Amino acid sequence: MAYHADHVTLSAPSGAGDDRRTALFRENFADMAERWTLGLAWAALPSRIAGIPNLVRLFAREFLAPDFALPDPERALDQPPGLAGIVHDFTMPTLLAAYRRGVYPFAHVGPLKWWSPPRRSLLFFDELHIAKRLRRQMRQDHYTVTFDRDFERVISGCAAHRAGRWHLTWITPKIMHAYAELFDAGHAHSFEVWTERGELAGGGYGVAVGNAFVTESQFSREPNTSKIGFTVLNWHLARWGFTFNDGKLMTPTCKDMGFCELPRREFLARLGKAERQPGKSGRWQVEVDLATVADWKPAIPTVSLVPDHTAQQRDMCDQSGKS
């Protein structure tokens, strides 16, 4: 069976763990210069440049009278779409409170900013689409998926260069350390996809907020490996009674996998219910093999789900898609 069920206890990171994070969570001068160059070019794209005046006004206002309170997600700007405020306090309690409120930190360059996009990309698990090719690949049993085995290498892998793509990342050392602290406290989780040689071929990480999960980033070093791990993660989230997986912004990959967009207000209402529900505590463990996940028919609930509200969720996705 291609799975592990390791018994890992929550504990404070050791000195050796701190040294490992220091070694992995770093950005040299060349990478920083590249990030700033590409980040400024990205901000100047025709689709985004209209938001620069509002961004400048926000910076000026925050410089004169900084607001340390978390912003109201429903008062986010239209330009840039979803900009809600400047991050002043990036401690773990504030970061957790932000996720519960429906805002998240992001910035390629400059100060971190809080964001609340006008439309949110969500996966309701009965809507997950698993491509036939991906099912076949999972049944070949060439990979092993684990949870919470190597969070540090996963988040640094998400920040690393990708073959054939510009290296524009928001996952800076500051971000890595903040989410590693969430991981230590049991709020952030990772999935890892290993080859038969024991090499890390892909992975991803995110944050659990009650019985909702917020996906942050993924990476692949071999074809479809992040999709394999992500599908295994969603199988478990469904089994454990999670309500949805929040992908934040819609991407072609998310759309292909069955994510749908909901208006901000509807998302916040659902999040408000989900964040008050119990989630799954402690380190997570994979409970089934890849063949079982490959045979999953998402429209048929897995065992141990909480009361089913999927028909109502599906209707909301359909209505949102027509709006």
Secondary structure by P-SEA (a helix, b strand, c coil): ccccccbbbbbcccaaaaaaaaaaacccaaaaaaaaaaaaaaaaccccccaaaaaaaaaaaaaacccccccccccccccccccccccccccaaaaaaaaaacbbbbbccccbbbbbccbbbbbccccccccaaaaaaaacccccccccccaaaaaaaaacccccccccccccaaaaaaaaaaaaaccbbbbbbbcccccccccbbbbbcccbbbbccccccccaaaaaaaaaaaaaaaaacccbbbcccccaaaaaabbbbbcaaaaaaaaaaaaaccccccbbbbcccaaaaaacccccccccccccaaaaaaaaaaaaaac
